[in-house]
Amino acid sequence: MVNVVIGIVEKDDKILLIQRERGDFIGLWGIPGGKVEECEHIDEAIKREMSEEIGVSMEFKGVLGTSTEIMHDKNSTSMIYVRHLTMPNDSIIENPEFKYKWFSKNEILNSNDLIESDKLFIKHFYIDKSKNYLKLDCYKDSNGNYYWK
């Protein structure tokens, strides 16, 4: 099982997303984060990932939810920890590893350019606050596109 931590960052009622440039979901927008390293607590992992990907130290605000996600094309399972972070108002994003953009909640819910599982995390864990756990199965169709059930 792979442990992954992602951080929903809010500022001025918008959410920070990054555009994937490698790995799965290239070209799509998603929540920043990454794999938890060996002997690393998830709270430290999200701080490290945010520093690496965005170049800014974030403030931990709380836990939003968790998800198990099976990537059926890879026969792998991930445990995903979704954290809530804030960026200090005086912070400036400099030299980010990925392209980034601030999205309104409405833009996120109506976008076709977001990783679908990340959209579900934002909707259920952050906007609606309707769930704190999601069980997701990810498949790849014959055209190489991912979809979730």
N, C-alpha and C positions, 0 to 999 in steps of 0.2 A: 504494500500500500504506500502511496506517495502522499505526504502531507504538504498541503499548499495553503498559504495565507494570502489573502487579498484585502485591500483597504479601500473602503468607500470614503473618499475625501470630500468634505463639503466646504464651500466658501460662497458667501453671498447667495445662498439658496440654489447653488449649482453644484454639480458633481464632476469631479475630475476623471477623465478617461484617457487612456493611451491607445495609440494605434499599433497593432502588432506588426512587427517587421520580420519575425522569424518564428520557426516552429509551426504549431497549428494556428489556424485562424488569421493568416497573414492578410493585412489590409483592413481587418475589422477592428472596431473600437472595443476596449474592454477595461475592466477594473485592474489597476496596477497591483502587482504582487508577484509571488513566486514560491518556489519550493523552500520548505523548512529544512535547514541543514542539520546534520547529525548533532545531537546534544544541544540543540538550540530551542529555547522557549518560543512559542508562537508570537508573543508580544515583542520579543527582540527581533524575530524574523521579519515582522512587518516593518519595523523601524529601519532595518537594514535594507530591505527591498525598496522601500520608498526613497531612501537616500540614494541607492544605486540607480533607480529608474527615473526619479523625478529630480533628485539633487537637493531636496529640502527635508529638513527634520520635521516630522509631523508629531502632533499631540494625540495620544491615545485617548479616545472618548468612551469606548465601550465595545462590547461584543454584540453583533447583530444576529448572527446565526451560523449554522454549519450545514454542510451538504456532503453527501457521498455521491460521487459521480463515477459511473463505469463507462470507460471508453471502450466500446465493444470491438472496434477495429484494431485496438492495441492490446486487448485482453488485460487491461489495467484498471485499478480502482484508485481514486483519489479521495482523500478526506480534505475538504475545503473549509477553512475557517475564515469567516467574513468579519472584519473589524471595522469599526467606525472611527474615523480620524478627522482632525481638523488641522488646517494649515494656518499658522499665525498670520494675522492680517498684513504684517510688514514683510512677509516672506516673498522673495522673488525666485521664480523657477529659472535656474541658469544651467546650461549644458545638460538638458535631460537626455537620457539614453534613447527615449522614444518621442515621437510627435505626441503632443498632448492637446486637449481641448476641454473647456468647461461646458457641460451640457445641462440644460434645464431638465427637470423631471419629465416634462411633456415631450421634449425632444428625444429623451431616452425611450420612453414608452412607444413612440411612433417611428423610431428609426429602424431601418433595415440593414444598417451598417454596424450593428453591435453584435457581439458574441451573444447568442440567445440565452445561454445559461447565466451570463452576467446580467442580462436584462431581467431575468427571473429573480436573481438575488436582489437586485435593486428594488424591483417591484414589491416582492413579498417581505424582505427583511427591512428595507429602509423606508419606502414610500407608504405602503399599506400597513406595515408592521403586523401582518396577518399570520406569519409563521416564523419559527426560529430554526426549522430544519427542512431541507428539501432532499428528496431521493431522486436522482436524475440518472437516466440511461442515455448515453450519447452514441449515435450510429452515424455511419458514413454511407451516403447513397452512391450509386454507380457513377455519378458525375463528380464525386469527391467532395460533395457538400455535406456538412454536419447537420444533424437534426436531433432533437431531444424528445424523449417520451417520459 
